């Protein structure tokens, strides 16, 4: 009990930030989920829907390398508050356009691009803020707690959003998002103090010099660089999956908005279980091994079950197996980066990391939508009823996405096996 009280005392600022930001994240996830369903219902195109993800991540990738250097110069709390305010303003715009019957998909592309830009600046500031308010001995626990709330949101957001959509409509979902934002904003503004560190950057240092420092650090630390590239390759596969996933569930026989919500909820339950494990388990002897094995399990199970499954039960089993180990991967990845990278360099290095690790997400999102709409669905549409592809992946709309998941399974396994033999990544264990 004394240890528990001491932990609460040491982490009280983080706990307040974590709870309120997670609450706000639930509202944002509900809005994103509802808008994906709305956009797919407008055209029935996987590519049009995947453009929402592309517009969110493109600014993030392009400007992240500079955002970290700026974040290191700026007050962390004010940066987070400013970015949250602008993001909330775009949500208000969405609500106004929706109420006036004027909302179009291209409006959402612009709004997502603005939100992506704000997230670009906020994310490194938030990473450093958490580093400053949490003692090092709690880094493992912090990673697990973030994974837990992300997972809980994955369960709750599709269920709550679907319920509100059915009862009150998409406008009510957006209003809930704005309420959760207000709670998080006021808490951060008036109840949380983030320590200032005056050794971050010399005033005479130029922005480009700060960016160069982040790049040079990764060039020196080859293990961290290769670990980032490993995740970039995984993100390419995962974002292709993300673009095809709703198109398949919403299109196949037995699929629907409700089924999509159920499968997403099961994925959330799996990540909750993984997050609880990551929070409660002691730090593993080999963080690198946990990262490699977690990703290999994910890539070698879910895609195959989505490819060959014809019922919601099989899709749920695939989602569960594919996501249960991801919180363990995220927790150990975060711990490696926090422990390896000096506090005064974290903003710059995280920014470069973001550009390198996430530049494949908009590429994968485009590939997923394009391949479903213009390659795999047309291929399956040309098959006769007795072909081997129809027997394997079914027929009708959605069978092309299933075929794509089969291909993605081998791509993901190949990436995991390749980087598993990277000697520089394993050398991180020696530090």
C-alpha positions in Angstrom: 0.0 0.0 0.0 2.9 2.4 0.8 4.4 1.6 -2.6 1.1 2.3 -4.3 0.7 5.6 -2.5 4.2 6.6 -3.4 3.6 5.7 -7.1 0.4 7.8 -7.1 2.3 10.7 -5.6 5.1 10.5 -8.1 2.8 10.2 -11.0 -0.1 12.5 -10.0 0.5 15.1 -12.7 0.9 12.4 -15.4 -2.3 10.6 -14.2 -4.3 13.8 -14.5 -2.9 14.5 -18.0 -3.4 10.9 -19.0 -7.0 10.6 -17.9 -8.2 13.8 -19.4 -6.3 13.5 -22.7 -7.5 9.9 -23.0 -11.1 11.1 -22.5 -10.6 13.7 -25.3 -9.0 11.0 -27.4 -12.2 8.9 -27.1 -14.3 11.8 -28.5 -11.9 12.3 -31.4 -11.9 8.5 -32.2 -15.7 8.5 -32.2 -15.8 11.4 -34.7 -13.1 9.8 -36.9 -15.0 6.5 -36.9 -18.3 8.2 -37.8 -16.8 10.2 -40.6 -15.1 7.1 -42.2 -18.6 5.5 -42.3 -20.1 8.7 -43.7 -17.4 9.1 -46.4 -17.7 5.4 -47.5 -21.5 5.7 -47.7 -21.1 8.7 -50.1 -19.2 6.9 -52.9 -18.5 3.3 -51.8 -14.8 3.8 -52.7 -11.9 2.5 -50.6 -9.6 5.0 -52.3 -11.8 8.0 -51.5 -12.1 6.9 -47.9 -8.3 6.2 -47.6 -7.7 9.7 -48.7 -8.8 10.8 -45.2 -5.8 9.0 -43.7 -3.5 10.3 -46.4 -4.5 13.9 -45.7 -4.0 13.4 -42.0 -0.5 11.9 -42.3 1.0 13.8 -45.3 1.5 17.1 -43.3 2.7 15.0 -40.3 5.4 13.4 -42.4 6.4 16.5 -44.4 6.7 18.9 -41.4 7.6 16.6 -38.5 11.3 17.0 -39.1 11.0 20.8 -38.4 8.3 20.4 -35.7 10.6 18.8 -33.2 13.1 21.6 -33.4 10.4 24.1 -33.0 8.9 22.1 -30.1 12.3 22.2 -28.3 12.2 26.0 -28.6 8.6 26.5 -27.5 6.9 26.1 -24.2 5.5 22.6 -24.1 2.2 23.4 -22.4 1.4 26.4 -24.6 2.2 24.4 -27.7 -0.1 21.6 -26.7 -2.9 24.0 -25.8 -2.6 25.9 -29.1 -2.6 22.8 -31.2 -5.7 21.4 -29.4 -7.5 24.7 -29.9 -7.0 24.7 -33.6 -8.0 21.1 -33.9 -11.2 21.8 -31.9 -12.0 24.7 -34.3 -11.8 22.4 -37.3 -14.3 20.1 -35.5 -16.7 23.0 -35.0 -16.4 23.8 -38.8 -17.3 20.1 -39.5 -20.3 20.4 -37.3 -21.5 23.7 -38.9 -21.1 22.2 -42.4 -22.9 19.0 -41.4 -25.8 20.9 -39.9 -26.1 23.0 -43.0 -26.1 20.0 -45.3 -23.0 21.4 -47.0 -20.3 18.9 -45.9 -18.5 17.3 -48.7 -15.6 14.7 -48.7 -13.1 17.3 -49.9 -13.9 19.4 -46.9 -12.8 16.5 -44.7 -9.6 16.2 -46.6 -8.7 19.8 -45.8 -9.8 19.5 -42.2 -7.8 16.3 -41.8 -4.7 18.0 -43.3 -5.0 20.8 -40.7 -5.4 18.4 -37.9 -2.4 16.4 -39.1 -0.3 19.6 -39.1 -1.4 20.3 -35.5 -0.6 16.8 -34.4 2.8 17.2 -36.1 3.7 20.0 -33.6 1.9 18.7 -30.6 3.2 15.1 -30.6 6.9 15.8 -29.9 5.9 18.4 -27.3 3.7 15.9 -25.6 6.4 13.2 -25.7 8.9 15.5 -24.0 6.3 16.8 -21.5 5.6 13.2 -20.3 9.3 12.6 -20.0 9.6 15.6 -17.7 6.7 14.8 -15.4 7.3 11.1 -15.0 10.3 9.5 -13.1 12.4 7.1 -15.3 11.4 4.1 -13.2 7.8 4.5 -14.4 8.5 4.6 -18.1 7.4 1.0 -18.6 4.2 1.6 -16.7 3.5 4.8 -18.7 3.8 3.0 -22.0 1.4 0.4 -20.8 -1.1 2.9 -19.5 -1.2 4.8 -22.8 -1.6 1.5 -24.7 -4.5 0.6 -22.3 -6.4 3.8 -22.9 -5.8 3.6 -26.7 -7.1 0.1 -26.6 -10.1 1.1 -24.4 -10.9 3.8 -26.9 -10.7 1.3 -29.7 -13.4 -0.8 -27.9 -15.7 2.1 -26.9 -15.4 4.5 -29.8 -17.1 2.2 -32.4 -19.7 1.0 -30.0 -20.6 4.4 -28.6 -20.3 6.1 -32.0 -22.6 3.5 -33.6 -25.2 3.8 -30.9 -25.2 7.6 -31.1 -25.3 7.5 -34.9 -28.3 5.3 -34.8 -30.2 7.3 -32.1 -29.1 10.9 -32.7 -27.0 11.1 -35.8 -23.5 12.1 -36.6 -23.9 15.7 -35.3 -24.3 14.3 -31.8 -21.1 12.4 -32.1 -19.2 15.6 -33.0 -20.8 17.4 -30.0 -19.5 14.7 -27.7 -16.1 15.2 -29.2 -16.2 18.9 -28.4 -17.3 18.2 -24.8 -14.4 15.8 -24.2 -12.0 18.4 -25.7 -13.2 21.1 -23.3 -12.5 18.9 -20.2 -9.0 18.0 -21.4 -8.2 21.6 -22.4 -9.2 23.1 -19.1 -7.4 20.5 -17.1 -4.1 21.0 -19.0 -4.5 24.8 -18.8 -5.2 25.2 -15.1 -4.3 21.9 -13.2 -1.0 20.6 -14.7 2.4 22.1 -14.5 5.1 21.0 -16.9 8.6 21.8 -15.7 10.7 24.1 -17.9 14.2 23.1 -18.9 16.4 25.9 -19.9 19.2 23.9 -21.5 17.3 22.8 -24.5 18.6 25.0 -27.4 20.9 27.9 -27.5 19.1 30.9 -28.8 21.6 31.6 -31.6 21.1 28.1 -33.0 19.2 28.1 -36.2 16.2 26.0 -37.0 18.1 24.0 -39.7 20.9 23.5 -37.2 18.5 21.9 -34.8 17.1 19.7 -37.5 20.6 18.7 -38.5 21.3 17.7 -34.9 18.4 15.3 -34.9 19.5 13.7 -38.2 23.1 13.4 -37.0 22.0 11.8 -33.8 20.2 9.0 -35.7 23.2 8.6 -38.1 25.4 7.9 -35.0 22.8 5.7 -33.3 22.4 3.1 -36.1 20.4 0.7 -33.8 17.7 3.3 -33.2 17.7 4.3 -36.9 17.2 0.7 -38.0 14.5 0.2 -35.4 12.7 3.2 -36.8 13.0 1.9 -40.4 11.7 -1.5 -39.2 8.5 0.3 -37.9 8.3 2.3 -41.2 8.2 -0.9 -43.2 5.5 -2.4 -40.8 3.5 0.9 -41.1 3.5 0.5 -44.9 1.9 -2.9 -44.6 -0.4 -1.8 -41.7 -1.7 1.3 -43.5 -2.5 -0.7 -46.6 -4.5 -3.0 -44.3 -6.2 0.0 -42.7 -7.4 1.3 -46.1 -8.8 -2.1 -47.2 -10.3 -3.2 -43.8 -13.5 -1.1 -43.7 -14.1 -1.6 -47.5 -14.1 -5.4 -47.0 -16.2 -5.5 -43.8 -18.8 -3.0 -45.2 -19.0 -4.8 -48.6 -18.9 -8.5 -47.9 -21.9 -10.7 -47.3 -22.5 -10.8 -43.6 -20.7 -7.4 -43.1 -22.3 -4.1 -42.1 -21.7 -1.0 -40.1 -22.6 -3.0 -36.9 -20.2 -5.8 -37.8 -17.4 -3.3 -38.4 -18.1 -1.9 -35.0 -18.1 -5.3 -33.4 -14.8 -6.3 -35.0 -13.2 -3.0 -34.0 -14.5 -3.6 -30.5 -12.9 -7.0 -30.4 -9.6 -5.5 -31.6 -9.9 -3.0 -28.7 -10.5 -5.8 -26.2 -7.4 -7.6 -27.4 -5.3 -4.4 -27.0 -6.8 -3.8 -23.6 -5.6 -7.2 -22.5 -2.2 -6.6 -24.0 -2.0 -3.1 -22.4 -2.8 -4.5 -18.9 -0.1 -7.1 -19.4 2.4 -4.4 -20.5 1.4 -2.2 -17.5 1.7 -5.0 -14.9 4.7 -7.0 -16.3 8.2 -6.2 -15.2 10.6 -4.9 -17.9 11.6 -7.8 -20.1 15.2 -9.0 -20.4 15.1 -8.4 -24.1 12.9 -5.5 -25.3 14.0 -6.0 -28.9 12.9 -9.7 -28.8 9.4 -8.6 -27.6 9.1 -6.0 -30.4 10.1 -8.5 -33.1 7.9 -11.4 -31.8 4.9 -9.1 -31.2 5.0 -7.9 -34.8 5.6 -11.3 -36.2 2.5 -12.7 -34.4 0.4 -9.8 -35.7 1.4 -10.2 -39.3 1.2 -14.0 -39.4 -2.3 -14.3 -38.0 -4.8 -11.5 -38.7 -4.2 -11.0 -42.4 -4.6 -14.7 -43.2 -7.9 -14.9 -41.2 -9.3 -11.8 -42.9 -8.3 -13.2 -46.3 -9.9 -16.6 -45.9 -12.7 -15.8 -43.3 -16.3 -15.5 -44.5 -18.0 -14.8 -41.2 -17.8 -12.0 -38.5 -16.6 -14.7 -35.9 -13.5 -15.5 -38.0 -12.8 -11.7 -38.6 -13.1 -11.1 -34.8 -10.6 -14.0 -34.1 -8.2 -12.5 -36.6 -8.5 -9.0 -35.1 -7.9 -10.4 -31.6 -4.8 -12.4 -32.5 -3.5 -9.5 -34.7 -3.6 -6.9 -32.0 -3.2 -8.6 -28.6 0.6 -8.2 -28.7 0.8 -4.7 -30.2 0.7 -2.9 -26.8 3.7 -4.9 -25.7 5.5 -3.8 -28.8 4.6 -0.1 -28.4 5.5 -0.1 -24.7 8.9 -1.5 -25.2 9.6 0.6 -28.2 8.7 3.7 -26.2 10.9 2.6 -23.3 13.9 2.1 -25.6 13.6 5.5 -27.1 13.1 7.3 -23.8 16.0 5.5 -22.2 18.4 5.9 -25.2 17.7 9.5 -26.3 18.8 12.3 -24.0 15.9 14.5 -22.7 17.4 17.7 -24.3 17.5 16.0 -27.7 14.2 14.1 -27.6 12.0 16.8 -29.4 14.4 16.9 -32.4 15.0 13.2 -32.6 11.3 12.3 -32.1 10.5 14.7 -35.0 13.0 13.1 -37.3 11.7 9.7 -36.1 8.2 10.7 -37.0 9.1 11.7 -40.5 11.0 8.4 -41.1 8.7 6.1 -39.3 5.4 7.4 -40.6 6.2 8.6 -44.2 5.0 5.1 -45.3 1.5 5.5 -43.9 0.1 7.9 -46.6 1.8 5.7 -49.2 0.3 2.6 -47.8 -3.2 4.3 -47.4 -3.1 5.3 -51.1 -1.9 1.8 -52.1 -4.6 0.1 -50.1 -7.4 2.1 -51.6 -6.0 2.0 -55.1 -5.2 -1.7 -55.1 -8.7 -2.6 -53.8 -10.6 -0.4 -56.3 -8.4 -0.8 -59.4 -6.5 -4.1 -59.1 -7.8 -6.7 -56.7 -11.6 -6.1 -57.0 -11.4 -6.0 -60.8 -9.3 -9.2 -60.8 -11.9 -11.0 -58.6 -14.8 -9.7 -60.7 -13.4 -11.4 -63.8 -13.1 -14.8 -62.1 -15.7 -17.5 -62.9 -17.4 -19.3 -60.1 -15.1 -22.3 -60.1 -11.7 -20.5 -60.1 -9.2 -21.1 -57.3 -9.3 -17.4 -56.3 -13.1 -17.5 -55.8 -12.9 -20.7 -53.8 -10.2 -19.1 -51.6 -11.5 -15.5 -51.2 -15.2 -15.7 -52.2 -17.0 -13.6 -54.7 -18.7 -10.3 -55.0 -17.5 -6.9 -53.7 -15.1 -7.3 -50.8 -13.4 -10.5 -52.2 -10.7 -8.3 -53.8 -9.9 -6.8 -50.4 -9.7 -10.3 -49.0 -7.2 -11.3 -51.7 -5.1 -8.2 -50.8 -5.0 -9.3 -47.1 -3.5 -12.6 -48.3 -0.7 -10.7 -50.1 -0.2 -8.4 -47.1 0.3 -11.4 -44.8 3.4 -12.5 -46.7 4.7 -8.9 -47.0 4.4 -8.4 -43.2 6.1 -11.7 -42.3 9.0 -10.9 -44.7 9.6 -7.5 -43.1 9.7 -9.1 -39.6 12.1 -11.8 -40.6 14.4 -9.4 -42.4 14.8 -6.9 -39.5 14.9 -9.7 -36.9 18.4 -10.4 -38.2 19.6 -6.7 -38.0 22.7 -6.7 -35.8 22.4 -3.0 -35.0 19.0 -3.3 -33.5 20.2 -6.1 -31.2 23.1 -4.0 -30.1 20.5 -1.7 -28.3 20.3 -4.5 -25.8 24.0 -3.9 -24.8 23.4 -0.3 -23.8 
